[in-house]
């Protein structure tokens, strides 16, 4: 029988794996990854491309990226 902690660990691993895959191949600053992931979790956004899209839009609006996965140092 699976314990509550086992279930929590499984969900946390799936969450970590999802965001690792979403940002794979892109050099996104850690603070943008964290913000994008928090927004996705908060609003139930589950598309695999959405975290990267959100990071790009934030970077573009803040002037720290071009919106096409090219980020300036922060």
Rosetta constraint file for C-alpha pairs under 8 A:
AtomPair CA 2 CA 6 HARMONIC 6.00 0.50
AtomPair CA 2 CA 7 HARMONIC 6.85 0.50
AtomPair CA 3 CA 7 HARMONIC 6.44 0.50
AtomPair CA 4 CA 8 HARMONIC 6.26 0.50
AtomPair CA 5 CA 9 HARMONIC 6.07 0.50
AtomPair CA 6 CA 10 HARMONIC 6.16 0.50
AtomPair CA 7 CA 11 HARMONIC 6.25 0.50
AtomPair CA 8 CA 12 HARMONIC 6.10 0.50
AtomPair CA 9 CA 13 HARMONIC 6.11 0.50
AtomPair CA 10 CA 14 HARMONIC 6.23 0.50
AtomPair CA 11 CA 15 HARMONIC 6.16 0.50
AtomPair CA 12 CA 16 HARMONIC 6.14 0.50
AtomPair CA 13 CA 17 HARMONIC 6.03 0.50
AtomPair CA 14 CA 18 HARMONIC 6.04 0.50
AtomPair CA 15 CA 19 HARMONIC 6.47 0.50
AtomPair CA 16 CA 20 HARMONIC 6.11 0.50
AtomPair CA 17 CA 21 HARMONIC 6.14 0.50
AtomPair CA 18 CA 22 HARMONIC 6.13 0.50
AtomPair CA 18 CA 48 HARMONIC 7.38 0.50
AtomPair CA 19 CA 23 HARMONIC 6.20 0.50
AtomPair CA 19 CA 37 HARMONIC 7.07 0.50
AtomPair CA 19 CA 51 HARMONIC 7.46 0.50
AtomPair CA 20 CA 24 HARMONIC 5.96 0.50
AtomPair CA 21 CA 48 HARMONIC 7.72 0.50
AtomPair CA 22 CA 48 HARMONIC 5.44 0.50
AtomPair CA 22 CA 49 HARMONIC 6.20 0.50
AtomPair CA 22 CA 50 HARMONIC 7.90 0.50
AtomPair CA 22 CA 51 HARMONIC 6.39 0.50
AtomPair CA 22 CA 52 HARMONIC 6.48 0.50
AtomPair CA 23 CA 27 HARMONIC 7.89 0.50
AtomPair CA 23 CA 28 HARMONIC 7.28 0.50
AtomPair CA 23 CA 33 HARMONIC 7.84 0.50
AtomPair CA 23 CA 51 HARMONIC 7.45 0.50
AtomPair CA 23 CA 52 HARMONIC 6.16 0.50
AtomPair CA 26 CA 69 HARMONIC 6.79 0.50
AtomPair CA 27 CA 69 HARMONIC 7.65 0.50
AtomPair CA 27 CA 70 HARMONIC 7.87 0.50
AtomPair CA 27 CA 71 HARMONIC 7.68 0.50
AtomPair CA 28 CA 32 HARMONIC 6.67 0.50
AtomPair CA 28 CA 33 HARMONIC 6.44 0.50
AtomPair CA 28 CA 55 HARMONIC 7.76 0.50
AtomPair CA 28 CA 69 HARMONIC 7.45 0.50
AtomPair CA 28 CA 71 HARMONIC 6.85 0.50
AtomPair CA 29 CA 33 HARMONIC 6.42 0.50
AtomPair CA 29 CA 71 HARMONIC 7.52 0.50
AtomPair CA 29 CA 73 HARMONIC 7.79 0.50
AtomPair CA 29 CA 74 HARMONIC 7.91 0.50
AtomPair CA 30 CA 34 HARMONIC 6.12 0.50
AtomPair CA 31 CA 35 HARMONIC 6.20 0.50
AtomPair CA 32 CA 36 HARMONIC 5.95 0.50
AtomPair CA 32 CA 55 HARMONIC 5.73 0.50
AtomPair CA 32 CA 58 HARMONIC 7.75 0.50
AtomPair CA 32 CA 59 HARMONIC 7.71 0.50
AtomPair CA 33 CA 37 HARMONIC 6.03 0.50
AtomPair CA 33 CA 51 HARMONIC 7.70 0.50
AtomPair CA 33 CA 55 HARMONIC 6.66 0.50
AtomPair CA 34 CA 38 HARMONIC 6.17 0.50
AtomPair CA 35 CA 39 HARMONIC 6.21 0.50
AtomPair CA 35 CA 55 HARMONIC 7.80 0.50
AtomPair CA 36 CA 40 HARMONIC 6.21 0.50
AtomPair CA 36 CA 51 HARMONIC 5.47 0.50
AtomPair CA 36 CA 52 HARMONIC 7.58 0.50
AtomPair CA 36 CA 54 HARMONIC 5.87 0.50
AtomPair CA 36 CA 55 HARMONIC 5.61 0.50
AtomPair CA 37 CA 41 HARMONIC 6.14 0.50
AtomPair CA 37 CA 51 HARMONIC 6.32 0.50
AtomPair CA 38 CA 42 HARMONIC 5.95 0.50
AtomPair CA 39 CA 43 HARMONIC 6.11 0.50
AtomPair CA 39 CA 45 HARMONIC 7.80 0.50
AtomPair CA 40 CA 44 HARMONIC 5.67 0.50
AtomPair CA 40 CA 45 HARMONIC 4.55 0.50
AtomPair CA 40 CA 46 HARMONIC 6.83 0.50
AtomPair CA 40 CA 50 HARMONIC 7.78 0.50
AtomPair CA 40 CA 51 HARMONIC 6.72 0.50
AtomPair CA 41 CA 45 HARMONIC 6.47 0.50
AtomPair CA 45 CA 50 HARMONIC 7.15 0.50
AtomPair CA 46 CA 50 HARMONIC 7.21 0.50
AtomPair CA 47 CA 51 HARMONIC 7.75 0.50
AtomPair CA 49 CA 53 HARMONIC 6.27 0.50
AtomPair CA 50 CA 54 HARMONIC 6.01 0.50
AtomPair CA 51 CA 55 HARMONIC 6.19 0.50
AtomPair CA 52 CA 56 HARMONIC 6.14 0.50
AtomPair CA 53 CA 57 HARMONIC 6.22 0.50
AtomPair CA 54 CA 58 HARMONIC 6.15 0.50
AtomPair CA 55 CA 59 HARMONIC 6.09 0.50
AtomPair CA 56 CA 60 HARMONIC 6.06 0.50
AtomPair CA 56 CA 65 HARMONIC 7.00 0.50
AtomPair CA 56 CA 66 HARMONIC 7.41 0.50
AtomPair CA 56 CA 67 HARMONIC 4.45 0.50
AtomPair CA 56 CA 68 HARMONIC 6.41 0.50
AtomPair CA 56 CA 69 HARMONIC 6.06 0.50
AtomPair CA 57 CA 61 HARMONIC 6.10 0.50
AtomPair CA 57 CA 67 HARMONIC 5.69 0.50
AtomPair CA 58 CA 62 HARMONIC 6.08 0.50
AtomPair CA 59 CA 63 HARMONIC 5.93 0.50
AtomPair CA 59 CA 64 HARMONIC 4.82 0.50
AtomPair CA 59 CA 65 HARMONIC 4.64 0.50
AtomPair CA 59 CA 66 HARMONIC 7.00 0.50
AtomPair CA 59 CA 67 HARMONIC 6.45 0.50
AtomPair CA 59 CA 71 HARMONIC 7.05 0.50
AtomPair CA 60 CA 64 HARMONIC 6.15 0.50
AtomPair CA 60 CA 65 HARMONIC 4.96 0.50
AtomPair CA 60 CA 66 HARMONIC 5.21 0.50
AtomPair CA 60 CA 67 HARMONIC 4.90 0.50
AtomPair CA 64 CA 71 HARMONIC 5.81 0.50
AtomPair CA 64 CA 72 HARMONIC 5.04 0.50
AtomPair CA 64 CA 73 HARMONIC 7.22 0.50
AtomPair CA 64 CA 74 HARMONIC 6.94 0.50
AtomPair CA 65 CA 69 HARMONIC 7.18 0.50
AtomPair CA 65 CA 70 HARMONIC 5.49 0.50
AtomPair CA 65 CA 71 HARMONIC 4.10 0.50
AtomPair CA 65 CA 72 HARMONIC 5.53 0.50
AtomPair CA 66 CA 70 HARMONIC 5.79 0.50
AtomPair CA 66 CA 71 HARMONIC 6.75 0.50
